[in-house]
Amino acid sequence: MKEQTTNSPDINLDFEGYVAIVEICRPPDNYFDAGLIRRLADIYEELDADPVCRAIVQCSRGKHFCAGFQFNKPHRIAGQEQTSQAEVKTLYEHALRLYQSGKPVVAAVQGAAIGGGLGLALVADFRITCAEARFSANFSRLGFHHGFGLSITLPRLVGHNQANLMLFTGRRIDGETAVSTGLADQLVAKQDVRNTALTLAAEISQSAPLAVQAIRKTQRQKLLVELPSAIEHELSEQTSLKTTSDFKEGISASAERRPPEFSGE
């Protein structure tokens, strides 16, 4: 069996038996961009074609699972608004590829899963977490519309009203609350999050792999039908809201770590 495969600077891929361990390596916050999501989707597709892989553990190095897209990162080239929007569109195209992968995924959420990072966590079939973790769909606090397919994935787990509560308020919930609402599946000590995810993935890998993949395809069929149009709509709303004063204020307030003062414009 494989013990290790080639790695990129920001994604590490290892094997433990039949379980592939895919680790994002941008600590401590593990922000993503379109390039990282593309590479992640490439790895998932490679694992789809690899008969050794029967399950995936998605994890991250450092304090947080993923703090989402870093909107306030320094721009390196001219045409900032257009380039940024093109990047987001590309990012969501690759996010859809993650959802379309065929192997079961267990996410090890040891810290914050915020914004698009929450979206990434919900690509997985299961989430193992700890009391110290924080989950937030904080888009409205940035003057923005949610993305990454959260229109579909979040209410599927927590219900329509609880999803709206998270989306309207942008509040952060801890790991215990995440498990009690169905957002996560198991609560363990922080130091045990990854090993518990590996244990679950290993248990899944003991079942007949073709049967598991067929069952998963059946169970996710409706999700995969609904996601493309939902992501397209999310992107349209994001594009519109990026022109508002509230979006500029939300991003500034987040960068300056202060409460935003929205004007409704």
N, C-alpha and C positions, 0 to 999 in steps of 0.2 A: 504493500500500500504506500501511497504518497506520504511523505513527511513534510515536504515544503516545496513551494513553487516560486517562480520569479516574482519579485515585488516591484512596485513603483514607489517613488519617494513619499507619497501621501496615502497609499493603501497597501497594507501588508496582507498577504494571503498564505495561510498555513493549513495543513491537514492534521486532524487527529482521528485516525481510523477513517470512517466514511464521512466524517463531518468536516466541511470547509469552514475555516475561521477567517472571516473578512473583517479586517480592522482598519478603520479610518485613523490616519496618523497626522492630525493637525492640532495637537494639544495646545492649550488646555481646552479651548472652546469647540474645536473641530467644525468651524464654519465650512460651508461648501460653496462652490461655484459650479458653473456649467461643466467645466472640465473635469472636476472630481466626480460629478454625477454620471458623466459619460463614461469615465473609466470604471466606475462602480458597475454600471450597466454592462459594459464589456466583460467584466469579470463574471457577472451573473450568467451571461450568455455562454461564456466558456465553460462554466460549471454545469450548465444545462447539458452540454455535449460530453461531459466527463462522467463515465459510468462509475468511477470511484466515489464521486460526490453523491450522497443521498440526502443530505440536509446541510443548511448553512447557518452559522451563527454570525449575525451582524453585530459588531461591537466597535468601540472607539478607544483610543489611547488617551489618557489624561483625565481631567476632572469631569468633563461633561460628555454626554452621548453625542449631541450635535446642537449647536446654538443657531442653526439655520443659515440663511443667506446673509452675507455681510454687506448690507446696503451702504454703509458709510465707509467702505474701504476706499483708499485713494484711487482716483482714476489715473490711468497711465497714458491714455491717448485722447485725442480730440474727439468731438462728437459724443460726449459722455452719455447724454440721455438716450440717443439712438443705440449706441453700443450696449448700454446696460439692458435696454428692453430686448434687443436681439439675443443677449445672453440668457435672459429669463425665459424667452420662448424656446431656445435650444435646451435649456435646463429641463423644462417640462416635457419636451420630447423624449429626453433620456430617462426622466422619472417614469414615464409611461412604460418604457422598456423594462424598468425594474419590476413593475407590477406584472408584466407579461412573462417573467421568468418562471420556469417550471418546477424548481426544487423548493421544498418547504424551508421557511426562514424563521429563526428565533432571534429576536433582538435582545441584547443585554444592555439595559438602560441603567447605567450606574450614576448618572448625573442629570443635567438639564437636557430636555428634548423640547426645543423652543421653535415656534414658527414652522419653517420648512423642516427643521429637525424633528418636530412632531410628525410631520408628514412622512419623513423617512422611516421613523419608528413604526408607523402604521402600514408601511409596505409589508412588514413582516406578518407572519401568521400568529405569532405569539410574542409577548413581551415579558421578560423577567426584570424586576426592578427592586429598589430598596426605598426605605423611608426618606432618605436624603435626596432622592431624585425629584425633579420638578418638571411638570408637563404644562405647556402653555401654547395656545393658539393666539398669539399676542398681536395679530395683524391690525385689529381695530385700534390698538394703542399706538400704532405707527401711522394711522390715517390711511390704512391700506385694506385690500381685500385678501382673504385667505387663498392659498393655492395648494399645489402638490396633491390635488385630488381630495383634500379634506372635506369638501362638500359631500362626498360619498362615504369616505372611510370613517370619519369621526362619528356621524350619527349611527352608522352600522354597529358601532361598538357600545356607545353610551346612550343612544336614544336621541330623538330629535330635540327635545327641550334641553337636555344636558349639553348637547353639542352647541345649541344656540347660546346657552349661558356662557360657555367657554369662549365662543366667538365674539359675542357682544361685549363681554367685559375684558377679555384678554387676561383673565386671572390665571395665576399659577396654582396648580394643585400638586400635592406631594404624592409620593409613591403609594402610601396607604390609601389615600382617596382614589388614586388611579385604579388600584385593584378593586376597591369597593364599587366603583362605577362601571367596571368592565373595560376600562382603557388599557389596563395591564392585567396579566394573568397570575403572577405569583410574586409575593413579597418576601425577600430574604435579606440577610445582613449585607451591607455594601460590599464587603470583601468576598462574598459568595456569589455575586450576581453572574459573573462570567462562567464560573464552574457550573452553576445551576442551569444556565442556558445550554452549556455543552452537554450536560447530563440529559436534558430534554431532547436535544437534537440527536444524541446518540441513541436514545430510546426510540425515536422516530425512525432512525436508520436501521433498526433491527426488524422493522416490518418490510414486506416485499416492496422494493423500490418502485417498480412499475405500477403496482396497485396504489401506493401512496400518491404518486404523481397523477394518476388518473382520478383518484378521489379528490385531490386538491383542485384539479382542473374543473371538475364538476362543481365543487363548492364555491369556486371563485368566478364561475361563468358569468353570473349577473353583474358582478363587480367590474369585470373586464369589458362588458358591453357598455356600461354606464360611464366609465372613467373618461374616455376620449372627449366626449361632448362636455362633461363637467369641467375638465381641465381647460378646454378651449374657452368656456364661459368664464372661468376664474381668471384666465389671462386677460380676457377682454375687459373685465371689471378692474383688474389691476392697472392695465394700461390707461384707463380713464382716470383712475384716482391718483396716478402718479403725477398728474398735471396740477393737482390741488395744493393750496397753501397748507392744508392740514397734513398732507403727506410730508411736505418739507419740514413742518414743525415736528411731526412725529419722529422722523429720522434724526433731526437735530437734538430733540429732547433725549432720545435713546443714547446718542453718542455722548451727550453731556451729563447723562445719568440724573435727569431731573424730570418732574412730572410735566407732561405736555399741556399746552394751553391751546386747545383747538377753537377755531372760529367758525367752522362750518362752511368754509370757502375753499 
